[in-house]
Amino acid sequence: MQEKSIVVLGCFDTKGEDFTFLVDFLIKLKQPLITINVGVMETLVDFDVHIGNDVVAAASGVGLQAIRESGDRGKAVELMGKGAAEILADLVSKNLVKGVIGMGGGGGTFIILEAMQKVTLGIPKLCLSTVVAKELSRQIRVKDITMMSSVVDIAGLNRISRLLIRQAATAISAMSEVTEDSGLRKRKNIAISMFGNTTKCVDRCTELLKEKGYEVMAFHATGVGGATMESLIREDVFDAILDITTTELADELCGGILSAGPDRLTAASEMGIPQLVVPGCLDMVNFAQIDTVPEEYQTRKLYSWAPDVTLMRTNISENKVLGEQLVEKLKNSTGPVEIIIPLKGISQIDNVGGVFYDPAANNALFETVKVTARNKINVIEMDAHINDEAFAICLVEQLLKLLK
């Protein structure tokens, strides 16, 4: 069986001198390598290129010559990123990758980060980039990628770039030697979604599940948190999902800042993993400072959770839509699924006397869930608040039943 290698990924045309230095140093560190050229022009390096730019281009569905002749730099970057991602996915599936390192400017960084999306959790990914100060969340997305500033441009060697390239090489070399925690892939892993408004419930569920021998991994429902959980579900990390805090659906619907995108609440259904779902915090949409709330919502019920966090209470019509969406995302699950409704409130501030207490809005949500789920998904109603001890106990008991 071929040994695992560090993948060196980048534009070997415009950055040839820099990548030659990087490869030479990794060889000195006695690391086995797989080199992938994502540059579209002539290769200018003094080392063996294992996967050429023609292969990368072909993997994108467009030949290298066609990319060159188009003269469209933006499209070239997009296509080479797509091709590199396909090649990396194949290498990972064959268990040949123990780490990935890339270097680049704006275009190179985009290609590298796009390719790294296909590399699973636990395989280290490092990008030495000229654009670290730029907002890169859309490119990094939910992956465990380490970004390192190149300080100077990656455009020929100098005393600064030599130092930082050596440091980057040493970092990926050391990270690649850290073996994956065997507990990450072993059975008895539970994913749980949380928010400040459901912390008490999540903490108690976590305690109870740990007593039963389960490893519990909490994901903060901040958009990135939910998207990360969905990504790891698809990587088959978890045995079951306790989705207590589905608030990101409300942000997606109303344009809040913590949306996890349209695929939230779909991965477990597709993977056939048991899931227990609660409409936790669907009473709220998240915005930043109060002056950032869209004008159309300025007359709505708003609450300052923190100076930089403004919550908007969802209304009856929104809750009807959310109830339908919740069930629609779950109804075709290939694994066991249940919905549990805490009738006395779905967030810390949704209770008698609470600032978001609105029985009519909650009833619209609950009734829509029940009607939409009829004959499709089992819905359990419990006369408790989401943060009550009894509700946490019920959640754990039901989840353990689903696991059986």
C-alpha positions as CSV (number, residue, x, y, z in Angstrom):
1,M,0.0,0.0,0.0
2,Q,1.3,3.4,-1.0
3,E,2.3,5.6,2.0
4,K,0.4,8.7,2.9
5,S,1.9,11.9,1.6
6,I,1.7,15.7,2.1
7,V,0.1,17.3,-0.9
8,V,1.8,20.4,-2.2
9,L,-0.8,22.5,-4.1
10,G,-0.3,25.7,-6.1
11,C,0.5,27.6,-9.2
12,F,3.9,26.2,-10.4
13,D,4.0,28.8,-13.2
14,T,4.1,32.2,-11.6
15,K,5.3,30.9,-8.1
16,G,7.9,28.4,-9.3
17,E,10.8,29.6,-7.3
18,D,8.8,29.7,-4.1
19,F,7.3,26.2,-4.5
20,T,10.8,24.8,-5.4
21,F,12.0,26.1,-2.1
22,L,9.0,24.7,-0.2
23,V,9.3,21.3,-1.8
24,D,13.1,21.1,-1.2
25,F,12.5,21.9,2.5
26,L,9.8,19.3,2.9
27,I,12.1,16.8,1.3
28,K,14.8,17.7,3.9
29,L,12.1,17.0,6.6
30,K,11.9,13.5,5.0
31,Q,8.2,14.0,4.0
32,P,6.7,12.0,1.1
33,L,5.1,14.3,-1.3
34,I,2.4,14.6,-4.0
35,T,2.7,17.8,-6.0
36,I,-0.2,19.3,-7.9
37,N,0.2,22.1,-10.3
38,V,-2.9,24.4,-10.6
39,G,-1.3,27.1,-12.6
40,V,-2.5,27.4,-16.2
41,M,0.7,28.5,-17.9
42,E,4.1,26.8,-18.5
43,T,5.4,25.0,-15.4
44,L,8.6,26.5,-14.0
45,V,9.8,24.4,-11.1
46,D,12.9,22.2,-10.3
47,F,11.1,19.2,-8.8
48,D,8.9,16.4,-10.1
49,V,5.3,17.4,-10.7
50,H,3.1,14.4,-10.0
51,I,-0.2,15.8,-11.2
52,G,0.1,18.4,-14.0
53,N,-2.1,21.3,-14.8
54,D,-3.5,19.4,-17.8
55,V,-4.8,16.7,-15.5
56,V,-6.3,19.4,-13.1
57,A,-7.9,21.2,-16.0
58,A,-9.4,17.9,-17.4
59,A,-10.8,17.1,-14.0
60,S,-12.8,20.4,-14.2
61,G,-14.4,19.3,-17.4
62,V,-12.5,21.8,-19.6
63,G,-9.2,21.2,-21.3
64,L,-6.1,23.2,-20.4
65,Q,-5.8,24.6,-23.9
66,A,-9.3,25.9,-23.9
67,I,-8.8,27.6,-20.5
68,R,-5.6,29.2,-21.8
69,E,-7.2,30.4,-25.0
70,S,-10.3,31.9,-23.3
71,G,-8.3,34.6,-21.7
72,D,-10.7,34.7,-18.8
73,R,-8.7,34.7,-15.6
74,G,-11.7,34.5,-13.3
75,K,-13.1,31.5,-15.1
76,A,-9.6,29.9,-15.2
77,V,-9.3,30.3,-11.4
78,E,-12.8,28.8,-10.9
79,L,-12.1,25.8,-13.1
80,M,-8.7,25.0,-11.7
81,G,-10.2,25.1,-8.2
82,K,-12.9,22.7,-9.3
83,G,-10.4,20.3,-10.9
84,A,-8.0,20.4,-8.0
85,A,-10.9,19.6,-5.6
86,E,-11.9,16.6,-7.6
87,I,-8.3,15.3,-7.6
88,L,-7.9,15.9,-3.9
89,A,-11.2,14.1,-3.2
90,D,-9.9,11.1,-5.1
91,L,-6.6,11.1,-3.3
92,V,-8.3,11.3,0.1
93,S,-10.7,8.5,-0.8
94,K,-7.7,6.3,-1.5
95,N,-6.2,7.2,1.9
96,L,-3.1,8.7,0.4
97,V,-3.2,12.2,2.1
98,K,-1.8,13.0,5.5
99,G,-1.7,16.8,5.0
100,V,-2.2,19.5,2.4
101,I,-0.2,22.8,2.0
102,G,-0.6,25.5,-0.5
103,M,0.7,29.0,-1.2
104,G,-0.7,31.8,-3.3
105,G,-1.9,35.3,-3.9
106,G,-5.6,36.1,-4.5
107,G,-6.2,33.6,-7.3
108,G,-4.0,30.9,-5.9
109,T,-5.6,31.2,-2.5
110,F,-9.0,30.8,-4.0
111,I,-8.0,27.7,-5.8
112,I,-6.3,26.2,-2.8
113,L,-9.2,26.8,-0.4
114,E,-11.7,25.5,-3.0
115,A,-9.6,22.3,-3.3
116,M,-9.3,21.9,0.4
117,Q,-13.1,21.7,0.7
118,K,-12.8,18.1,-0.3
119,V,-10.4,17.1,2.4
120,T,-12.0,15.6,5.5
121,L,-11.8,16.7,9.1
122,G,-8.5,15.8,10.8
123,I,-6.3,15.9,7.7
124,P,-4.3,19.2,8.3
125,K,-4.7,21.9,5.7
126,L,-2.4,25.0,5.7
127,C,-2.5,27.9,3.3
128,L,0.3,30.5,3.2
129,S,-1.4,33.5,1.6
130,T,-0.9,37.1,0.8
131,V,-4.6,37.8,1.4
132,V,-5.1,36.6,5.0
133,A,-6.4,40.0,6.1
134,K,-9.2,39.7,3.6
135,E,-12.6,38.3,4.6
136,L,-12.3,34.7,3.5
137,S,-15.2,33.0,5.4
138,R,-17.0,32.2,2.1
139,Q,-13.9,30.4,0.8
140,I,-12.9,28.6,4.0
141,R,-16.6,27.8,4.8
142,V,-16.7,25.0,7.5
143,K,-13.3,23.4,7.0
144,D,-10.5,23.1,9.5
145,I,-8.1,25.2,7.4
146,T,-5.1,27.0,9.0
147,M,-4.4,30.4,7.3
148,M,-0.9,31.9,7.6
149,S,0.1,35.3,6.4
150,S,3.0,35.5,3.9
151,V,3.7,39.1,5.0
152,V,5.4,39.7,1.7
153,D,4.1,38.7,-1.7
154,I,4.8,35.2,-2.9
155,A,6.7,36.4,-5.9
156,G,10.3,35.3,-5.6
157,L,12.4,34.5,-2.5
158,N,13.8,36.9,0.1
159,R,14.8,36.6,3.7
160,I,11.2,37.0,4.9
161,S,9.6,34.6,2.5
162,R,12.3,32.0,3.1
163,L,11.7,32.1,6.8
164,L,7.9,31.9,6.6
165,I,7.9,29.1,3.9
166,R,10.2,27.1,6.2
167,Q,7.9,27.7,9.1
168,A,4.8,26.7,7.1
169,A,6.6,23.5,5.9
170,T,7.6,22.7,9.4
171,A,4.0,23.3,10.7
172,I,2.3,21.1,8.1
173,S,5.0,18.4,8.6
174,A,4.4,18.4,12.4
175,M,0.6,18.5,12.0
176,S,0.6,15.6,9.6
177,E,2.3,13.4,12.1
178,V,-0.5,13.8,14.6
179,T,-2.7,10.8,14.3
180,E,-6.5,11.2,14.2
181,D,-8.1,10.7,17.6
182,S,-9.6,7.3,17.5
183,G,-12.6,8.6,19.3
184,L,-13.6,10.8,16.3
185,R,-14.6,7.9,14.2
186,K,-15.6,5.4,16.8
187,R,-19.2,4.8,17.6
188,K,-21.2,6.6,20.4
189,N,-20.7,10.2,19.1
190,I,-23.7,12.5,19.4
191,A,-23.9,16.0,17.8
192,I,-26.0,18.6,19.6
193,S,-26.9,22.1,18.6
194,M,-27.0,24.9,21.1
195,F,-27.5,28.6,21.6
196,G,-27.3,30.9,24.7
197,N,-31.0,30.6,24.9
198,T,-30.9,26.8,25.1
199,T,-27.7,26.3,27.0
200,K,-29.4,25.0,30.2
201,C,-31.1,22.2,28.2
202,V,-28.0,21.3,26.2
203,D,-25.8,21.2,29.2
204,R,-28.2,18.8,31.0
205,C,-28.6,16.6,27.9
206,T,-24.8,16.5,27.6
207,E,-24.4,15.3,31.2
208,L,-27.0,12.6,30.8
209,L,-25.6,11.3,27.5
210,K,-22.0,11.3,29.0
211,E,-23.3,9.2,31.9
212,K,-24.5,6.7,29.2
213,G,-21.0,6.6,27.7
214,Y,-21.6,8.9,24.7
215,E,-19.2,11.6,23.4
216,V,-21.2,14.8,22.9
217,M,-20.0,17.5,20.4
218,A,-21.9,20.8,20.7
219,F,-22.3,23.2,17.7
220,H,-23.2,26.8,18.3
221,A,-26.1,27.7,16.0
222,T,-24.3,30.7,14.5
223,G,-24.6,29.8,10.9
224,V,-21.1,28.5,10.6
225,G,-21.8,26.2,13.6
226,G,-24.8,24.6,12.0
227,A,-23.2,24.3,8.6
228,T,-20.2,22.6,10.2
229,M,-22.4,20.1,12.0
230,E,-24.1,19.3,8.7
231,S,-20.7,18.8,7.0
232,L,-19.5,16.5,9.7
233,I,-22.7,14.5,9.6
234,R,-22.0,13.8,5.9
235,E,-18.5,12.7,6.9
236,D,-20.2,10.0,9.1
237,V,-18.8,11.2,12.4
238,F,-21.9,10.9,14.5
239,D,-24.3,8.1,15.6
240,A,-27.2,10.4,16.2
241,I,-28.2,14.1,16.1
242,L,-29.9,15.9,19.0
243,D,-30.9,19.1,17.1
244,I,-32.2,21.2,20.0
245,T,-31.5,24.6,18.4
246,T,-32.9,25.0,14.9
247,T,-32.9,28.8,15.0
248,E,-30.7,29.1,11.9
249,L,-33.8,28.2,9.8
250,A,-35.4,31.5,11.0
251,D,-32.3,33.5,10.0
252,E,-32.4,31.9,6.6
253,L,-36.1,32.7,6.2
254,C,-35.9,36.3,7.4
255,G,-32.4,37.4,6.3
256,G,-30.8,37.2,9.7
257,I,-27.0,37.1,10.0
258,L,-26.7,33.6,11.4
259,S,-28.2,31.5,8.5
260,A,-26.5,28.2,7.9
261,G,-27.9,28.1,4.3
262,P,-30.7,26.1,2.7
263,D,-29.1,22.8,3.4
264,R,-29.5,23.1,7.2
265,L,-31.3,20.1,8.7
266,T,-30.8,17.9,5.6
267,A,-27.6,15.9,6.2
268,A,-28.9,13.4,8.8
269,S,-31.9,12.7,6.7
270,E,-29.8,11.9,3.7
271,M,-27.3,9.8,5.7
272,G,-30.0,7.8,7.5
273,I,-28.7,8.9,11.0
274,P,-31.2,8.9,13.9
275,Q,-32.2,12.5,14.7
276,L,-34.4,14.1,17.4
277,V,-35.4,17.6,16.4
278,V,-36.7,20.5,18.6
279,P,-38.0,23.9,17.3
280,G,-35.5,25.5,19.6
281,C,-35.1,29.3,19.3
282,L,-37.4,29.5,16.2
283,D,-38.9,32.4,18.1
284,M,-36.0,34.6,17.1
285,V,-34.0,36.0,14.2
286,N,-30.5,37.3,14.8
287,F,-29.1,40.7,13.7
288,A,-26.0,42.7,14.8
289,Q,-26.3,46.1,16.5
290,I,-29.8,47.5,16.6
291,D,-29.1,50.1,13.9
292,T,-28.3,47.2,11.5
293,V,-31.8,45.7,11.7
294,P,-33.4,46.1,8.2
295,E,-36.0,49.0,8.0
296,E,-38.8,46.6,7.3
297,Y,-38.3,45.0,10.8
298,Q,-37.8,48.2,12.8
299,T,-41.3,48.2,14.2
300,R,-41.1,44.5,15.2
301,K,-40.5,43.2,18.7
302,L,-36.7,43.6,19.1
303,Y,-34.5,42.6,22.1
304,S,-30.8,43.5,22.7
305,W,-29.2,40.2,23.8
306,A,-25.9,42.0,23.8
307,P,-24.6,45.3,22.4
308,D,-23.8,43.6,19.1
309,V,-26.7,41.1,19.1
310,T,-30.3,42.1,18.4
311,L,-33.0,39.5,18.4
312,M,-36.3,39.9,16.5
313,R,-39.3,37.9,17.6
314,T,-40.8,35.8,14.8
315,N,-44.5,36.3,14.1
316,I,-47.4,34.1,13.2
317,S,-46.9,34.0,9.5
318,E,-43.2,33.4,9.7
319,N,-43.8,30.6,12.2
320,K,-46.2,28.9,9.9
321,V,-43.6,28.8,7.2
322,L,-40.9,27.6,9.6
323,G,-43.2,24.8,10.8
324,E,-43.7,23.6,7.2
325,Q,-40.0,23.9,6.4
326,L,-39.0,21.9,9.5
327,V,-41.1,19.0,8.5
328,E,-40.3,19.2,4.8
329,K,-36.6,18.9,5.6
330,L,-37.2,15.8,7.7
331,K,-40.1,13.9,6.1
332,N,-37.9,11.9,3.6
333,S,-35.4,10.9,6.2
334,T,-33.9,7.4,5.5
335,G,-33.3,7.0,9.3
336,P,-35.5,7.3,12.4
337,V,-36.6,10.9,13.2
338,E,-38.9,12.5,15.7
339,I,-39.9,16.1,16.6
340,I,-40.4,17.1,20.2
341,I,-42.2,20.3,21.1
342,P,-41.8,22.0,24.5
343,L,-45.2,23.6,24.8
344,K,-44.2,26.1,27.5
345,G,-41.6,27.9,25.5
346,I,-38.8,27.3,23.0
347,S,-36.1,29.7,24.3
348,Q,-34.9,31.2,27.5
349,I,-36.8,34.4,26.8
350,D,-39.9,32.7,25.6
351,N,-41.8,31.9,28.8
352,V,-44.5,33.5,30.9
353,G,-43.3,37.1,31.5
354,G,-40.4,36.7,29.1
355,V,-39.8,39.4,26.4
356,F,-40.5,36.9,23.6
357,Y,-43.5,35.3,25.2
358,D,-46.1,35.0,22.4
359,P,-48.5,32.1,22.7
360,A,-50.3,32.9,19.4
361,A,-47.0,32.8,17.5
362,N,-45.9,29.6,19.2
363,N,-49.2,28.0,18.6
364,A,-48.9,28.8,14.8
365,L,-45.6,27.0,14.8
366,F,-46.6,24.0,16.8
367,E,-49.9,23.4,14.9
368,T,-48.2,23.8,11.6
369,V,-45.6,21.2,12.6
370,K,-48.3,18.7,13.7
371,V,-50.5,19.2,10.6
372,T,-47.6,19.0,8.2
373,A,-46.0,16.0,9.9
374,R,-49.3,14.0,10.2
375,N,-48.7,10.4,9.0
376,K,-45.1,11.2,8.1
377,I,-43.1,12.0,11.3
378,N,-43.9,11.2,15.0
379,V,-44.4,14.5,16.9
380,I,-44.3,14.5,20.7
381,E,-45.7,17.4,22.7
382,M,-44.4,17.9,26.2
383,D,-45.9,20.3,28.8
384,A,-42.6,21.8,29.7
385,H,-40.3,24.6,28.8
386,I,-37.2,23.9,26.6
387,N,-34.9,24.5,29.6
388,D,-36.8,22.5,32.1
389,E,-35.0,19.5,33.6
390,A,-37.9,17.2,32.7
391,F,-37.6,18.2,29.0
392,A,-33.9,17.4,28.9
393,I,-34.5,14.0,30.5
394,C,-37.3,13.3,27.9
395,L,-35.0,14.3,25.0
396,V,-32.3,11.9,26.1
397,E,-34.7,9.0,26.7
398,Q,-36.2,9.5,23.3
399,L,-32.8,9.7,21.6
400,L,-31.7,6.5,23.2
401,K,-34.9,4.8,21.9
402,L,-34.1,6.0,18.4
403,L,-30.6,4.7,18.6
404,K,-31.9,1.3,19.5
